Amino acid sequence: MMHATAEELESDIDEFEFAAIKKQRSQNVSVPRVAEALAAFECEMFQVISLATGPGAANLVIGRILSIYVSDQLINK
């Protein structure tokens, strides 16, 4: 499954369906989250910082957390 989530797909292909991953509707953002994730964040983009240009370049994406989901399995009782 992990390999399928790294595939480069056409924009009209649903990545969740392609990788056979269940979706969960988000409350504060327009995109779904992974339903079976033990922890998830809903974020909005705050800032993008370009770290370099050319091959191997990268961006640092900074987000503001709007919601946090944590499975009961991860909470010490």
N, C-alpha and C positions, 0 to 999 in steps of 0.2 A: 504494500500500500504506500509506503514512504516514497518509493521510486516514482509511482504514478503522480504524486503531488508535485514533483519537480519537472514534469513534462511541459514543454512549450506547446500551447494549444491555440487554435484559432479563437477569436473573441466570442464566437457564437456557441462554443462548447462549454457546457456547465462542468466546471472542475470538480465539484462535489460528486456529480453523477459519474464522471470519468474515473474517479478514484474510489468509487463506491463508499463514500463517506456521508453519514447522515447530517443534515443541516438543522440548526435551531435558529428561529427568528431572534434577531437582536432587538433590544428595547430602545437604544439611543442612537444607533447608526443604521444606515440603509442596507448594509450587507449582512448575510447570515454568519453565524459562528459554527464551529464544529460541535455537534450535539454531544458527542461522547468524550469530549476533552474534560479532564479532571479539574482544570483551571483555565479560565479565559478572561481576556480583557476586551472591553469595547473602548476604542480610543478615537479621538479626532486629531488630525495632523496639526501640529503647532509650528514646526520649523523643519526645513530640510537644509542640511549643510553639505556642500560638495567637498569631498576630501581629496579628490584628484581628478584628472581627465585622462582620456585614452584607455587603452586595454587594461583591464584589471582595476579600473577606477571604481569608486564606491561613494555612496551618499550616507550620511548619518541622518536618520529620520527620528525626530523627537515628537512624541505624541502626548496628549493630555488624556488621562484615564477618565472615562465617564462611568463605567460600570465594571465590577469585578465579579466573576462567578467562580466559586470554589466548591467542589464536591464534598459531601459529608465524609467521604472516605479519607479525606486529607485533614480533617479536623480531629485533634486529640480530644477525646471525651473523658 
